[in-house]
Amino acid sequence: MAWVAVDKDGRECIYQFRPKRGNNQFIPLYEYSMCMALPKGSIKKLIGRDLTWQDEPVELKEE
């Protein structure tokens, strides 16, 4: 499934695979994997809570 995370500057992103933490942003785990910026507030709508840079990425699971 997909993963969501928030960069140090507050940018919300969704990743194909679990990202790894860089200095200021999360980085796709594999060179060929995809990520996309999301509108602010999207992660809260998807998982029901806010994420910050201090939080680990969260995996989105099917219901």
N, CA, C, O and CB atoms as a CASP TS submission, in Angstrom:
PFRMAT TS
TARGET T0000
AUTHOR 0000-0000-0000
METHOD Language model
MODEL 1
PARENT N/A
ATOM      1  N   MET     1       0.838  -1.180   0.000  1.00  0.00           N
ATOM      2  CA  MET     1       0.000   0.000   0.000  1.00  0.00           C
ATOM      3  C   MET     1       0.884   1.245   0.000  1.00  0.00           C
ATOM      4  O   MET     1       2.108   1.126  -0.067  1.00  0.00           O
ATOM      5  CB  MET     1      -0.954  -0.002   1.216  1.00  0.00           C
ATOM      6  N   ALA     2       0.297   2.421   0.073  1.00  0.00           N
ATOM      7  CA  ALA     2       1.029   3.684   0.025  1.00  0.00           C
ATOM      8  C   ALA     2       1.384   4.170   1.429  1.00  0.00           C
ATOM      9  O   ALA     2       0.804   3.735   2.424  1.00  0.00           O
ATOM     10  CB  ALA     2       0.206   4.748  -0.706  1.00  0.00           C
ATOM     11  N   TRP     3       2.350   5.081   1.479  1.00  0.00           N
ATOM     12  CA  TRP     3       2.819   5.672   2.739  1.00  0.00           C
ATOM     13  C   TRP     3       2.688   7.182   2.655  1.00  0.00           C
ATOM     14  O   TRP     3       2.846   7.761   1.580  1.00  0.00           O
ATOM     15  CB  TRP     3       4.293   5.264   3.043  1.00  0.00           C
ATOM     16  N   VAL     4       2.400   7.829   3.789  1.00  0.00           N
ATOM     17  CA  VAL     4       2.360   9.288   3.851  1.00  0.00           C
ATOM     18  C   VAL     4       3.353   9.772   4.900  1.00  0.00           C
ATOM     19  O   VAL     4       3.602   9.099   5.900  1.00  0.00           O
ATOM     20  CB  VAL     4       0.924   9.794   4.174  1.00  0.00           C
ATOM     21  N   ALA     5       3.916  10.955   4.652  1.00  0.00           N
ATOM     22  CA  ALA     5       4.889  11.544   5.579  1.00  0.00           C
ATOM     23  C   ALA     5       4.907  13.051   5.369  1.00  0.00           C
ATOM     24  O   ALA     5       4.441  13.560   4.349  1.00  0.00           O
ATOM     25  CB  ALA     5       6.316  10.934   5.370  1.00  0.00           C
ATOM     26  N   VAL     6       5.459  13.759   6.361  1.00  0.00           N
ATOM     27  CA  VAL     6       5.557  15.222   6.302  1.00  0.00           C
ATOM     28  C   VAL     6       7.026  15.613   6.401  1.00  0.00           C
ATOM     29  O   VAL     6       7.734  15.194   7.317  1.00  0.00           O
ATOM     30  CB  VAL     6       4.720  15.897   7.445  1.00  0.00           C
ATOM     31  N   ASP     7       7.477  16.430   5.437  1.00  0.00           N
ATOM     32  CA  ASP     7       8.853  16.919   5.442  1.00  0.00           C
ATOM     33  C   ASP     7       9.041  17.984   6.517  1.00  0.00           C
ATOM     34  O   ASP     7       8.071  18.457   7.110  1.00  0.00           O
ATOM     35  CB  ASP     7       9.230  17.483   4.062  1.00  0.00           C
ATOM     36  N   LYS     8      10.285  18.354   6.761  1.00  0.00           N
ATOM     37  CA  LYS     8      10.616  19.337   7.796  1.00  0.00           C
ATOM     38  C   LYS     8       9.935  20.683   7.544  1.00  0.00           C
ATOM     39  O   LYS     8       9.583  21.389   8.489  1.00  0.00           O
ATOM     40  CB  LYS     8      12.130  19.530   7.870  1.00  0.00           C
ATOM     41  N   ASP     9       9.750  21.037   6.271  1.00  0.00           N
ATOM     42  CA  ASP     9       9.099  22.312   5.935  1.00  0.00           C
ATOM     43  C   ASP     9       7.574  22.230   5.949  1.00  0.00           C
ATOM     44  O   ASP     9       6.900  23.205   5.618  1.00  0.00           O
ATOM     45  CB  ASP     9       9.560  22.776   4.572  1.00  0.00           C
ATOM     46  N   GLY    10       7.023  21.069   6.332  1.00  0.00           N
ATOM     47  CA  GLY    10       5.575  20.900   6.425  1.00  0.00           C
ATOM     48  C   GLY    10       4.919  20.344   5.178  1.00  0.00           C
ATOM     49  O   GLY    10       3.707  20.131   5.165  1.00  0.00           O
ATOM     50  N   ARG    11       5.691  20.105   4.130  1.00  0.00           N
ATOM     51  CA  ARG    11       5.129  19.559   2.891  1.00  0.00           C
ATOM     52  C   ARG    11       4.649  18.135   3.126  1.00  0.00           C
ATOM     53  O   ARG    11       5.385  17.306   3.661  1.00  0.00           O
ATOM     54  CB  ARG    11       6.173  19.595   1.747  1.00  0.00           C
ATOM     55  N   GLU    12       3.414  17.854   2.724  1.00  0.00           N
ATOM     56  CA  GLU    12       2.834  16.521   2.865  1.00  0.00           C
ATOM     57  C   GLU    12       3.033  15.758   1.562  1.00  0.00           C
ATOM     58  O   GLU    12       2.797  16.293   0.479  1.00  0.00           O
ATOM     59  CB  GLU    12       1.323  16.602   3.237  1.00  0.00           C
ATOM     60  N   CYS    13       3.469  14.500   1.671  1.00  0.00           N
ATOM     61  CA  CYS    13       3.720  13.689   0.484  1.00  0.00           C
ATOM     62  C   CYS    13       3.183  12.279   0.672  1.00  0.00           C
ATOM     63  O   CYS    13       3.037  11.791   1.793  1.00  0.00           O
ATOM     64  CB  CYS    13       5.218  13.646   0.168  1.00  0.00           C
ATOM     65  N   ILE    14       2.893  11.640  -0.453  1.00  0.00           N
ATOM     66  CA  ILE    14       2.493  10.242  -0.460  1.00  0.00           C
ATOM     67  C   ILE    14       3.530   9.485  -1.288  1.00  0.00           C
ATOM     68  O   ILE    14       3.974   9.960  -2.333  1.00  0.00           O
ATOM     69  CB  ILE    14       1.033  10.053  -1.038  1.00  0.00           C
ATOM     70  N   TYR    15       3.905   8.307  -0.806  1.00  0.00           N
ATOM     71  CA  TYR    15       4.983   7.516  -1.410  1.00  0.00           C
ATOM     72  C   TYR    15       4.488   6.129  -1.779  1.00  0.00           C
ATOM     73  O   TYR    15       3.586   5.584  -1.144  1.00  0.00           O
ATOM     74  CB  TYR    15       6.181   7.411  -0.455  1.00  0.00           C
ATOM     75  N   GLN    16       5.089   5.576  -2.806  1.00  0.00           N
ATOM     76  CA  GLN    16       4.760   4.222  -3.244  1.00  0.00           C
ATOM     77  C   GLN    16       5.254   3.187  -2.232  1.00  0.00           C
ATOM     78  O   GLN    16       4.568   2.199  -1.973  1.00  0.00           O
ATOM     79  CB  GLN    16       5.368   3.945  -4.626  1.00  0.00           C
ATOM     80  N   PHE    17       6.430   3.407  -1.664  1.00  0.00           N
ATOM     81  CA  PHE    17       7.026   2.521  -0.666  1.00  0.00           C
ATOM     82  C   PHE    17       7.410   3.354   0.556  1.00  0.00           C
ATOM     83  O   PHE    17       7.450   4.582   0.474  1.00  0.00           O
ATOM     84  CB  PHE    17       8.272   1.766  -1.248  1.00  0.00           C
ATOM     85  N   ARG    18       7.694   2.707   1.684  1.00  0.00           N
ATOM     86  CA  ARG    18       8.079   3.438   2.897  1.00  0.00           C
ATOM     87  C   ARG    18       9.311   4.300   2.605  1.00  0.00           C
ATOM     88  O   ARG    18      10.341   3.774   2.184  1.00  0.00           O
ATOM     89  CB  ARG    18       8.365   2.451   4.075  1.00  0.00           C
ATOM     90  N   PRO    19       9.219   5.611   2.824  1.00  0.00           N
ATOM     91  CA  PRO    19      10.367   6.486   2.566  1.00  0.00           C
ATOM     92  C   PRO    19      11.356   6.465   3.721  1.00  0.00           C
ATOM     93  O   PRO    19      11.026   6.056   4.834  1.00  0.00           O
ATOM     94  CB  PRO    19       9.900   7.915   2.312  1.00  0.00           C
ATOM     95  N   LYS    20      12.573   6.914   3.436  1.00  0.00           N
ATOM     96  CA  LYS    20      13.573   7.045   4.500  1.00  0.00           C
ATOM     97  C   LYS    20      13.775   8.527   4.795  1.00  0.00           C
ATOM     98  O   LYS    20      13.602   9.374   3.919  1.00  0.00           O
ATOM     99  CB  LYS    20      14.929   6.365   4.097  1.00  0.00           C
ATOM    100  N   ARG    21      14.140   8.828   6.034  1.00  0.00           N
ATOM    101  CA  ARG    21      14.307  10.214   6.469  1.00  0.00           C
ATOM    102  C   ARG    21      15.663  10.749   6.004  1.00  0.00           C
ATOM    103  O   ARG    21      16.701  10.142   6.265  1.00  0.00           O
ATOM    104  CB  ARG    21      14.180  10.323   8.010  1.00  0.00           C
ATOM    105  N   GLY    22      15.641  11.883   5.319  1.00  0.00           N
ATOM    106  CA  GLY    22      16.855  12.586   4.942  1.00  0.00           C
ATOM    107  C   GLY    22      17.113  13.707   5.936  1.00  0.00           C
ATOM    108  O   GLY    22      16.575  13.689   7.044  1.00  0.00           O
ATOM    109  N   ASN    23      17.929  14.679   5.555  1.00  0.00           N
ATOM    110  CA  ASN    23      18.223  15.804   6.450  1.00  0.00           C
ATOM    111  C   ASN    23      17.021  16.712   6.670  1.00  0.00           C
ATOM    112  O   ASN    23      16.763  17.147   7.792  1.00  0.00           O
ATOM    113  CB  ASN    23      19.370  16.615   5.897  1.00  0.00           C
ATOM    114  N   ASN    24      16.288  16.999   5.597  1.00  0.00           N
ATOM    115  CA  ASN    24      15.156  17.927   5.672  1.00  0.00           C
ATOM    116  C   ASN    24      13.872  17.385   5.071  1.00  0.00           C
ATOM    117  O   ASN    24      12.820  18.016   5.166  1.00  0.00           O
ATOM    118  CB  ASN    24      15.507  19.199   4.988  1.00  0.00           C
ATOM    119  N   GLN    25      13.958  16.215   4.453  1.00  0.00           N
ATOM    120  CA  GLN    25      12.777  15.652   3.802  1.00  0.00           C
ATOM    121  C   GLN    25      12.877  14.141   3.761  1.00  0.00           C
ATOM    122  O   GLN    25      13.951  13.563   3.921  1.00  0.00           O
ATOM    123  CB  GLN    25      12.612  16.215   2.382  1.00  0.00           C
ATOM    124  N   PHE    26      11.724  13.514   3.542  1.00  0.00           N
ATOM    125  CA  PHE    26      11.723  12.074   3.349  1.00  0.00           C
ATOM    126  C   PHE    26      12.088  11.787   1.901  1.00  0.00           C
ATOM    127  O   PHE    26      11.725  12.542   0.999  1.00  0.00           O
ATOM    128  CB  PHE    26      10.341  11.454   3.715  1.00  0.00           C
ATOM    129  N   ILE    27      12.803  10.700   1.685  1.00  0.00           N
ATOM    130  CA  ILE    27      13.328  10.343   0.372  1.00  0.00           C
ATOM    131  C   ILE    27      12.756   8.988  -0.021  1.00  0.00           C
ATOM    132  O   ILE    27      12.716   8.073   0.802  1.00  0.00           O
ATOM    133  CB  ILE    27      14.891  10.316   0.372  1.00  0.00           C
ATOM    134  N   PRO    28      12.305   8.846  -1.291  1.00  0.00           N
ATOM    135  CA  PRO    28      11.819   7.533  -1.725  1.00  0.00           C
ATOM    136  C   PRO    28      12.886   6.467  -1.492  1.00  0.00           C
ATOM    137  O   PRO    28      14.076   6.700  -1.703  1.00  0.00           O
ATOM    138  CB  PRO    28      11.414   7.568  -3.217  1.00  0.00           C
ATOM    139  N   LEU    29      12.440   5.309  -1.058  1.00  0.00           N
ATOM    140  CA  LEU    29      13.347   4.220  -0.708  1.00  0.00           C
ATOM    141  C   LEU    29      14.122   3.707  -1.920  1.00  0.00           C
ATOM    142  O   LEU    29      15.313   3.410  -1.826  1.00  0.00           O
ATOM    143  CB  LEU    29      12.569   3.081  -0.075  1.00  0.00           C
ATOM    144  N   TYR    30      13.441   3.607  -3.045  1.00  0.00           N
ATOM    145  CA  TYR    30      14.072   3.089  -4.261  1.00  0.00           C
ATOM    146  C   TYR    30      14.149   4.192  -5.311  1.00  0.00           C
ATOM    147  O   TYR    30      13.294   5.076  -5.362  1.00  0.00           O
ATOM    148  CB  TYR    30      13.291   1.868  -4.812  1.00  0.00           C
ATOM    149  N   GLU    31      15.162   4.129  -6.129  1.00  0.00           N
ATOM    150  CA  GLU    31      15.372   5.123  -7.175  1.00  0.00           C
ATOM    151  C   GLU    31      14.184   5.206  -8.127  1.00  0.00           C
ATOM    152  O   GLU    31      13.868   6.284  -8.630  1.00  0.00           O
ATOM    153  CB  GLU    31      16.636   4.802  -7.952  1.00  0.00           C
ATOM    154  N   TYR    32      13.528   4.086  -8.375  1.00  0.00           N
ATOM    155  CA  TYR    32      12.432   4.026  -9.337  1.00  0.00           C
ATOM    156  C   TYR    32      11.060   4.241  -8.702  1.00  0.00           C
ATOM    157  O   TYR    32      10.060   4.267  -9.418  1.00  0.00           O
ATOM    158  CB  TYR    32      12.453   2.700 -10.041  1.00  0.00           C
ATOM    159  N   SER    33      10.986   4.395  -7.395  1.00  0.00           N
ATOM    160  CA  SER    33       9.678   4.546  -6.749  1.00  0.00           C
ATOM    161  C   SER    33       9.157   5.971  -6.908  1.00  0.00           C
ATOM    162  O   SER    33       9.921   6.907  -7.147  1.00  0.00           O
ATOM    163  CB  SER    33       9.768   4.179  -5.257  1.00  0.00           C
ATOM    164  N   MET    34       7.863   6.112  -6.773  1.00  0.00           N
ATOM    165  CA  MET    34       7.221   7.399  -7.006  1.00  0.00           C
ATOM    166  C   MET    34       6.772   8.047  -5.705  1.00  0.00           C
ATOM    167  O   MET    34       6.474   7.373  -4.720  1.00  0.00           O
ATOM    168  CB  MET    34       6.035   7.232  -7.937  1.00  0.00           C
ATOM    169  N   CYS    35       6.732   9.373  -5.732  1.00  0.00           N
ATOM    170  CA  CYS    35       6.146  10.132  -4.629  1.00  0.00           C
ATOM    171  C   CYS    35       5.452  11.351  -5.224  1.00  0.00           C
ATOM    172  O   CYS    35       5.771  11.787  -6.330  1.00  0.00           O
ATOM    173  CB  CYS    35       7.235  10.553  -3.572  1.00  0.00           C
ATOM    174  N   MET    36       4.500  11.891  -4.474  1.00  0.00           N
ATOM    175  CA  MET    36       3.735  13.032  -4.951  1.00  0.00           C
ATOM    176  C   MET    36       3.386  13.934  -3.774  1.00  0.00           C
ATOM    177  O   MET    36       2.989  13.456  -2.711  1.00  0.00           O
ATOM    178  CB  MET    36       2.456  12.570  -5.689  1.00  0.00           C
ATOM    179  N   ALA    37       3.534  15.232  -3.971  1.00  0.00           N
ATOM    180  CA  ALA    37       3.134  16.193  -2.940  1.00  0.00           C
ATOM    181  C   ALA    37       1.613  16.225  -2.867  1.00  0.00           C
ATOM    182  O   ALA    37       0.924  16.095  -3.879  1.00  0.00           O
ATOM    183  CB  ALA    37       3.706  17.619  -3.240  1.00  0.00           C
ATOM    184  N   LEU    38       1.103  16.398  -1.653  1.00  0.00           N
ATOM    185  CA  LEU    38      -0.333  16.465  -1.412  1.00  0.00           C
ATOM    186  C   LEU    38      -0.706  17.861  -0.919  1.00  0.00           C
ATOM    187  O   LEU    38       0.127  18.550  -0.330  1.00  0.00           O
ATOM    188  CB  LEU    38      -0.771  15.387  -0.388  1.00  0.00           C
ATOM    189  N   PRO    39      -1.946  18.283  -1.152  1.00  0.00           N
ATOM    190  CA  PRO    39      -2.394  19.556  -0.575  1.00  0.00           C
ATOM    191  C   PRO    39      -2.356  19.494   0.952  1.00  0.00           C
ATOM    192  O   PRO    39      -2.631  18.447   1.539  1.00  0.00           O
ATOM    193  CB  PRO    39      -3.823  19.900  -1.062  1.00  0.00           C
ATOM    194  N   LYS    40      -2.019  20.601   1.588  1.00  0.00           N
ATOM    195  CA  LYS    40      -1.953  20.657   3.050  1.00  0.00           C
ATOM    196  C   LYS    40      -3.297  20.238   3.641  1.00  0.00           C
ATOM    197  O   LYS    40      -4.351  20.684   3.187  1.00  0.00           O
ATOM    198  CB  LYS    40      -1.565  22.084   3.533  1.00  0.00           C
ATOM    199  N   GLY    41      -3.249  19.383   4.650  1.00  0.00           N
ATOM    200  CA  GLY    41      -4.460  18.884   5.294  1.00  0.00           C
ATOM    201  C   GLY    41      -4.919  17.534   4.780  1.00  0.00           C
ATOM    202  O   GLY    41      -5.815  16.924   5.363  1.00  0.00           O
ATOM    203  N   SER    42      -4.318  17.054   3.692  1.00  0.00           N
ATOM    204  CA  SER    42      -4.723  15.766   3.108  1.00  0.00           C
ATOM    205  C   SER    42      -4.435  14.600   4.034  1.00  0.00           C
ATOM    206  O   SER    42      -5.255  13.690   4.156  1.00  0.00           O
ATOM    207  CB  SER    42      -4.017  15.545   1.785  1.00  0.00           C
ATOM    208  N   ILE    43      -3.276  14.614   4.692  1.00  0.00           N
ATOM    209  CA  ILE    43      -2.912  13.494   5.561  1.00  0.00           C
ATOM    210  C   ILE    43      -3.897  13.378   6.716  1.00  0.00           C
ATOM    211  O   ILE    43      -4.287  12.271   7.086  1.00  0.00           O
ATOM    212  CB  ILE    43      -1.476  13.663   6.097  1.00  0.00           C
ATOM    213  N   LYS    44      -4.299  14.497   7.284  1.00  0.00           N
ATOM    214  CA  LYS    44      -5.270  14.451   8.385  1.00  0.00           C
ATOM    215  C   LYS    44      -6.586  13.833   7.916  1.00  0.00           C
ATOM    216  O   LYS    44      -7.208  13.071   8.656  1.00  0.00           O
ATOM    217  CB  LYS    44      -5.520  15.868   8.950  1.00  0.00           C
ATOM    218  N   LYS    45      -7.009  14.151   6.710  1.00  0.00           N
ATOM    219  CA  LYS    45      -8.242  13.573   6.167  1.00  0.00           C
ATOM    220  C   LYS    45      -8.083  12.077   5.918  1.00  0.00           C
ATOM    221  O   LYS    45      -9.034  11.313   6.084  1.00  0.00           O
ATOM    222  CB  LYS    45      -8.641  14.282   4.866  1.00  0.00           C
ATOM    223  N   LEU    46      -6.888  11.659   5.522  1.00  0.00           N
ATOM    224  CA  LEU    46      -6.659  10.244   5.218  1.00  0.00           C
ATOM    225  C   LEU    46      -6.512   9.375   6.463  1.00  0.00           C
ATOM    226  O   LEU    46      -7.032   8.260   6.501  1.00  0.00           O
ATOM    227  CB  LEU    46      -5.429  10.102   4.367  1.00  0.00           C
ATOM    228  N   ILE    47      -5.806   9.874   7.486  1.00  0.00           N
ATOM    229  CA  ILE    47      -5.516   9.022   8.650  1.00  0.00           C
ATOM    230  C   ILE    47      -6.185   9.491   9.936  1.00  0.00           C
ATOM    231  O   ILE    47      -6.113   8.813  10.961  1.00  0.00           O
ATOM    232  CB  ILE    47      -4.034   8.955   8.868  1.00  0.00           C
ATOM    233  N   GLY    48      -6.835  10.655   9.882  1.00  0.00           N
ATOM    234  CA  GLY    48      -7.569  11.124  11.046  1.00  0.00           C
ATOM    235  C   GLY    48      -6.753  11.869  12.083  1.00  0.00           C
ATOM    236  O   GLY    48      -7.256  12.157  13.168  1.00  0.00           O
ATOM    237  N   ARG    49      -5.504  12.189  11.775  1.00  0.00           N
ATOM    238  CA  ARG    49      -4.665  12.965  12.696  1.00  0.00           C
ATOM    239  C   ARG    49      -3.575  13.666  11.902  1.00  0.00           C
ATOM    240  O   ARG    49      -3.263  13.294  10.770  1.00  0.00           O
ATOM    241  CB  ARG    49      -4.043  12.054  13.798  1.00  0.00           C
ATOM    242  N   ASP    50      -3.004  14.691  12.527  1.00  0.00           N
ATOM    243  CA  ASP    50      -1.901  15.417  11.893  1.00  0.00           C
ATOM    244  C   ASP    50      -0.600  14.639  12.045  1.00  0.00           C
ATOM    245  O   ASP    50      -0.405  13.921  13.026  1.00  0.00           O
ATOM    246  CB  ASP    50      -1.755  16.829  12.500  1.00  0.00           C
ATOM    247  N   LEU    51       0.282  14.789  11.070  1.00  0.00           N
ATOM    248  CA  LEU    51       1.647  14.271  11.168  1.00  0.00           C
ATOM    249  C   LEU    51       2.598  15.455  11.141  1.00  0.00           C
ATOM    250  O   LEU    51       2.282  16.496  10.565  1.00  0.00           O
ATOM    251  CB  LEU    51       1.969  13.261  10.008  1.00  0.00           C
ATOM    252  N   THR    52       3.750  15.301  11.756  1.00  0.00           N
ATOM    253  CA  THR    52       4.801  16.312  11.700  1.00  0.00           C
ATOM    254  C   THR    52       6.097  15.632  11.272  1.00  0.00           C
ATOM    255  O   THR    52       6.146  14.413  11.107  1.00  0.00           O
ATOM    256  CB  THR    52       4.972  17.035  13.080  1.00  0.00           C
ATOM    257  N   TRP    53       7.129  16.423  11.098  1.00  0.00           N
ATOM    258  CA  TRP    53       8.449  15.919  10.734  1.00  0.00           C
ATOM    259  C   TRP    53       8.964  14.916  11.756  1.00  0.00           C
ATOM    260  O   TRP    53       9.692  13.988  11.400  1.00  0.00           O
ATOM    261  CB  TRP    53       9.433  17.071  10.595  1.00  0.00           C
ATOM    262  N   GLN    54       8.596  15.091  13.019  1.00  0.00           N
ATOM    263  CA  GLN    54       9.077  14.200  14.074  1.00  0.00           C
ATOM    264  C   GLN    54       8.433  12.811  14.006  1.00  0.00           C
ATOM    265  O   GLN    54       8.966  11.857  14.573  1.00  0.00           O
ATOM    266  CB  GLN    54       8.811  14.823  15.433  1.00  0.00           C
ATOM    267  N   ASP    55       7.298  12.689  13.324  1.00  0.00           N
ATOM    268  CA  ASP    55       6.599  11.405  13.230  1.00  0.00           C
ATOM    269  C   ASP    55       7.205  10.520  12.149  1.00  0.00           C
ATOM    270  O   ASP    55       7.761  11.002  11.163  1.00  0.00           O
ATOM    271  CB  ASP    55       5.114  11.628  12.948  1.00  0.00           C
ATOM    272  N   GLU    56       7.084   9.231  12.356  1.00  0.00           N
ATOM    273  CA  GLU    56       7.482   8.264  11.334  1.00  0.00           C
ATOM    274  C   GLU    56       6.416   8.233  10.237  1.00  0.00           C
ATOM    275  O   GLU    56       5.264   8.583  10.495  1.00  0.00           O
ATOM    276  CB  GLU    56       7.686   6.841  11.955  1.00  0.00           C
ATOM    277  N   PRO    57       6.778   7.819   9.017  1.00  0.00           N
ATOM    278  CA  PRO    57       5.777   7.677   7.959  1.00  0.00           C
ATOM    279  C   PRO    57       4.679   6.703   8.391  1.00  0.00           C
ATOM    280  O   PRO    57       4.913   5.800   9.195  1.00  0.00           O
ATOM    281  CB  PRO    57       6.439   7.193   6.649  1.00  0.00           C
ATOM    282  N   VAL    58       3.486   6.901   7.847  1.00  0.00           N
ATOM    283  CA  VAL    58       2.338   6.060   8.173  1.00  0.00           C
ATOM    284  C   VAL    58       1.883   5.345   6.906  1.00  0.00           C
ATOM    285  O   VAL    58       1.735   5.954   5.846  1.00  0.00           O
ATOM    286  CB  VAL    58       1.175   6.902   8.788  1.00  0.00           C
ATOM    287  N   GLU    59       1.665   4.040   7.040  1.00  0.00           N
ATOM    288  CA  GLU    59       1.189   3.253   5.907  1.00  0.00           C
ATOM    289  C   GLU    59      -0.323   3.357   5.814  1.00  0.00           C
ATOM    290  O   GLU    59      -1.029   3.208   6.811  1.00  0.00           O
ATOM    291  CB  GLU    59       1.624   1.778   6.036  1.00  0.00           C
ATOM    292  N   LEU    60      -0.815   3.615   4.604  1.00  0.00           N
ATOM    293  CA  LEU    60      -2.256   3.620   4.367  1.00  0.00           C
ATOM    294  C   LEU    60      -2.680   2.189   4.088  1.00  0.00           C
ATOM    295  O   LEU    60      -2.093   1.515   3.241  1.00  0.00           O
ATOM    296  CB  LEU    60      -2.647   4.573   3.180  1.00  0.00           C
ATOM    297  N   LYS    61      -3.693   1.726   4.796  1.00  0.00           N
ATOM    298  CA  LYS    61      -4.152   0.348   4.631  1.00  0.00           C
ATOM    299  C   LYS    61      -5.573   0.343   4.108  1.00  0.00           C
ATOM    300  O   LYS    61      -6.349   1.263   4.367  1.00  0.00           O
ATOM    301  CB  LYS    61      -4.063  -0.428   5.959  1.00  0.00           C
ATOM    302  N   GLU    62      -5.904  -0.702   3.371  1.00  0.00           N
ATOM    303  CA  GLU    62      -7.270  -0.853   2.872  1.00  0.00           C
ATOM    304  C   GLU    62      -8.192  -1.233   4.012  1.00  0.00           C
ATOM    305  O   GLU    62      -7.786  -1.898   4.965  1.00  0.00           O
ATOM    306  CB  GLU    62      -7.336  -1.908   1.751  1.00  0.00           C
ATOM    307  N   GLU    63      -9.434  -0.802   3.902  1.00  0.00           N
ATOM    308  CA  GLU    63     -10.406  -1.164   4.934  1.00  0.00           C
ATOM    309  C   GLU    63     -11.109  -2.443   4.569  1.00  0.00           C
ATOM    310  O   GLU    63     -11.967  -2.911   5.317  1.00  0.00           O
ATOM    311  CB  GLU    63     -11.425  -0.047   5.142  1.00  0.00           C
TER
END
